[in-house]
């Protein structure tokens, strides 16, 4: 009886070696950095040093002339670092990868080529549905840098800018106590024989922590309020000294606000910041006291705060000086630019090393978390819920 014929050849039946991925193809990046046109936005995503590191790795960077001037970086600095410069805005937006601080306007989106990779802030609360529709139409892949997560599950960009905002809030308060019309002429500083400045910080997150550090460093007496005992405990540990801490209870908070010279609000909510300090509590504060509401971009945690600008930053209500500028880090564009650049550069080199953004997000869940559009398909549930748009899970789109 003859053997049944096999559908395989003898060679095909021999054990085969397993094929493993041993190296990913490196990709060459061509990055465009346009000049920021948003009101009072002076920051830039990459410093000349960062551009030098990226160019040294075999990538190209095209920068619009004057993009770094407001942050203290001249065109010559970028040119010497290896960047190409152009006055043609459309050419910059025509690069395969576009890097911005602020999200592009609808006019700027017109300049972007289909299938471009866009990395910028998203600022969800300021977006409109037509912005996302424009991204979908051009099949753009977009990453929001405030959504990118680090290895320790924190948001590095948000944390860095919060550090600046926290430190700056104390420095701004020290200026306003002297320079504002109704300022009470007090100096931050532990002067012998003079009672120290009293500071109340509401919120024990990153902003609160850096505000506390700066205030203590300048010799102030600090009281911290937060509804989370865990955050208060962590702040005590990080600052390394015993502080007055309290949960947010109206009686204790009102008492502290009555005595304080400076009150800093740094509490954020999911949709808007909770109003912790009522108008009645503000009325009871000292004449010439200063309120810095860092969370004003999320609605503010002082009932009396209104949004102001860097050009006209204060309002006086009930004889209390209110500072309500939403984008405090933009006041220090050079520091903020260096901070953002330090976060962006390793990610850009990692994207190139992986062979492009698509490969990078397969291997980096933190970067994947920042992705909100993939080839024109919405991949972020928050945006989907906010604007009532359909979305797809990124894990189903990338295999």
Helices and strands as residue ranges (DSSP letters): H 10-13, E 30-33, H 48-56, E 60-64, G 69-71, H 75-80, E 84-86, H 89-93, E 97-99, H 106-111, E 117-120, G 124-126, H 129-137, E 141-144, G 145-147, H 156-179, E 198-202, H 206-217, E 221-225, H 229-239, E 244-246, H 250-259, E 262-265, H 279-283, E 290-293, G 294-298, E 314-317, E 320-323, G 328-332, H 333-354, H 357-363, H 365-370, E 371-374, E 377-378, H 381-387, H 394-397
